[in-house]
Structures are given as structure tokens and as C-alpha cells.
Amino acid sequence: MNILKILKKTVIDSQVYVSLMGTLFAVFFMKEQNTFRFPTFALIFITYFSGYLYTKYQYTRYFFRIVIINAIAGIICAFLIIHNHNGIRLLKWFVIVVLGLLYNSFFLDVYIRKIPLLKVFYVGLVWALVNCWLTLPEFSIPIFLISFSLSPRLCFLLISAI
């Protein structure tokens, strides 16, 4: 039993695991649409990872360091987009990053993470936008619906299963 708790604490609760799961979810749709590119893989992973770092360490003494790390990650992501994609993808990425900041930011009086049921669907919305809008040239309604309906359930099941 203690091994499961340790495994949960070190793997499931880690930002790397959640970021990798979100990225692999996007890779599934990129492979299915024949749009997989490694720079996009890196872009999505870095975005998820820095977003989850920001959320987890926002109220800790490490927050200033996390902001610096996220600024560096943002520059890397912008570089990846500019050199491998186009300006439209940069705009799409920026919108998704802003949605991530609205999820949980101390400078807002009320943010999505404080609203119990809405937060799961908000995460689903962001994951769906990554899968159907950021990774594809055109918005894909079927991929959005699949991602949006599966994302909250997958998050809930992954977190509550252990």
C-alpha cells in the first residue's frame, strides 16, 4: 500500500506525468491526422509543463523562480513556433496560454480553479483546443468534441484511480 502512495506522489502528481499525458493525447490526434511534427510535440509538452508548474507553485516561495522558468519556456515556445510554423499558430498558442493563466492566477479575484465542477470542464476545453485547434491547420469539430468529452473524464480517472 505504501508503494502505491509513493508511486502516486512521485509519478501521478508530478507535472512531468500530467504534461506527458496531455502531450500524448495530442500526439494521438496528430498521428491520426498525419500532422505530427516533433517541434509541435515539444511545444505542447513545454506549454503543459510550464502551465502545471505555474499552477502548483503559485503560492510557494519558489514562485519567482517558476515565473523565470516560464518566461524562458515561453521564449522557447515562441522560437519553436516562429521557426517551424506560422504567425497564426503563434496567436493560437498565445490564446491557449492566456486561458491557462485565467484558470489559476493569484491576481484574479475569482478564477476557474475555485469553481468546483467548472474547473474539470475548463481543463477539458483547453486540452480540446490544443488537440483540435493548435495542432491542426483548421479547427476540427469532431476532434474537439472527442477531446472535450474525454479530457475531463481522463483527468478525473487518472487522479482519482490511485
C-alpha positions in Angstrom: 0.0 0.0 0.0 2.8 2.4 0.8 4.4 1.7 -2.6 1.2 2.9 -4.3 1.2 6.1 -2.2 4.8 6.7 -3.1 4.2 6.0 -6.8 1.2 8.4 -6.8 3.2 11.1 -5.0 6.2 10.9 -7.3 4.7 10.0 -10.7 1.0 10.7 -10.9 1.2 14.0 -9.0 4.2 15.2 -10.9 4.0 17.8 -13.6 6.0 15.7 -16.0 3.4 12.9 -15.9 0.4 15.2 -16.5 2.2 17.1 -19.2 3.3 13.9 -20.9 -0.3 12.5 -20.8 -1.7 15.7 -22.3 1.0 15.8 -24.9 0.5 12.1 -25.9 -3.3 12.8 -26.1 -2.4 15.5 -28.7 0.0 13.2 -30.4 -2.8 10.6 -30.9 -4.8 13.2 -32.9 -1.7 14.5 -34.7 -0.8 10.9 -35.9 -4.4 10.3 -36.9 -4.5 13.5 -39.0 -0.9 12.9 -40.3 0.2 16.2 -38.9 2.8 15.0 -36.3 5.9 17.1 -36.1 8.5 16.9 -33.3 8.6 20.7 -32.8 4.8 20.6 -32.2 5.3 17.8 -29.7 8.0 19.8 -27.9 5.8 23.0 -28.0 2.8 21.2 -26.4 4.9 19.4 -23.7 6.7 22.6 -22.7 3.4 24.5 -22.6 1.7 21.9 -20.4 4.7 21.5 -18.2 5.2 25.3 -17.6 1.4 25.7 -17.0 1.3 23.0 -14.4 4.4 24.4 -12.7 2.8 27.8 -12.5 -0.4 26.3 -11.0 1.4 24.1 -8.5 4.0 26.6 -7.2 2.0 29.8 -7.4 1.6 30.2 -3.6 5.1 29.0 -2.6 8.4 30.6 -2.1 9.6 29.2 -5.4 7.1 31.2 -7.4 9.5 33.9 -8.6 11.8 31.1 -10.0 8.8 29.5 -11.7 8.0 32.8 -13.4 11.5 33.0 -14.7 11.4 29.4 -15.9 8.0 30.0 -17.5 9.4 33.1 -19.2 12.3 31.1 -20.7 9.8 28.3 -21.7 7.6 31.0 -23.4 10.6 32.2 -25.4 11.5 28.6 -26.4 7.9 28.0 -27.4 7.7 31.2 -29.4 11.0 30.3 -31.1 9.7 26.8 -31.9 6.5 28.3 -33.5 8.3 31.1 -35.4 10.9 28.7 -36.9 8.6 25.7 -37.6 5.1 27.1 -38.0 3.5 30.4 -38.8 2.1 33.5 -37.1 -1.4 32.1 -36.8 -0.1 29.2 -34.7 1.7 31.7 -32.5 -1.6 33.5 -32.0 -3.5 30.2 -31.3 -0.8 29.3 -28.7 -1.0 32.7 -27.1 -4.8 32.4 -26.6 -4.3 28.9 -25.0 -1.7 30.3 -22.7 -4.0 33.1 -21.6 -6.8 30.6 -21.0 -4.3 28.7 -18.8 -3.5 31.9 -16.8 -7.2 32.5 -16.3 -7.5 29.0 -14.8 -5.5 29.8 -11.8 -3.8 33.2 -11.2 -3.4 34.9 -7.9 -4.0 38.3 -9.4 -7.7 37.5 -10.2 -10.3 37.8 -7.6 -12.2 34.8 -8.8 -10.6 32.2 -11.1 -11.8 29.0 -12.6 -9.9 26.7 -10.3 -12.0 27.9 -7.3 -15.3 26.8 -9.0 -15.5 23.0 -8.2 -17.3 21.5 -11.2 -16.4 24.1 -13.8 -12.6 23.5 -13.4 -12.8 20.0 -14.8 -14.6 21.1 -17.9 -12.3 24.1 -18.3 -9.3 21.8 -18.4 -11.2 19.8 -21.0 -11.8 22.9 -23.0 -8.1 23.8 -23.0 -7.0 20.3 -23.8 -9.5 20.1 -26.6 -8.3 23.4 -28.1 -4.7 22.1 -28.1 -5.8 18.9 -29.9 -8.2 20.4 -32.5 -7.0 24.0 -33.0 -3.3 24.3 -32.1 -2.1 21.2 -33.8 -4.2 21.4 -37.0 -4.4 24.0 -39.7 -8.2 24.3 -39.3 -10.5 23.8 -36.3 -11.8 20.2 -36.2 -15.2 19.9 -34.6 -15.1 16.1 -34.3 -11.6 16.2 -32.6 -12.8 19.0 -30.3 -15.9 17.0 -29.2 -13.9 13.9 -28.6 -11.2 15.7 -26.7 -13.6 17.8 -24.7 -15.7 14.8 -23.7 -12.7 12.6 -22.8 -10.3 15.1 -21.2 -12.2 15.8 -18.0 -13.0 12.2 -17.5 -9.4 11.1 -18.2 -8.1 13.7 -15.7 -10.6 12.7 -13.1 -10.0 9.0 -13.6 -6.2 9.3 -13.6 -6.2 11.4 -10.5 -8.8 9.5 -8.5 -7.8 6.0 -9.6 -4.8 6.0 -7.3 
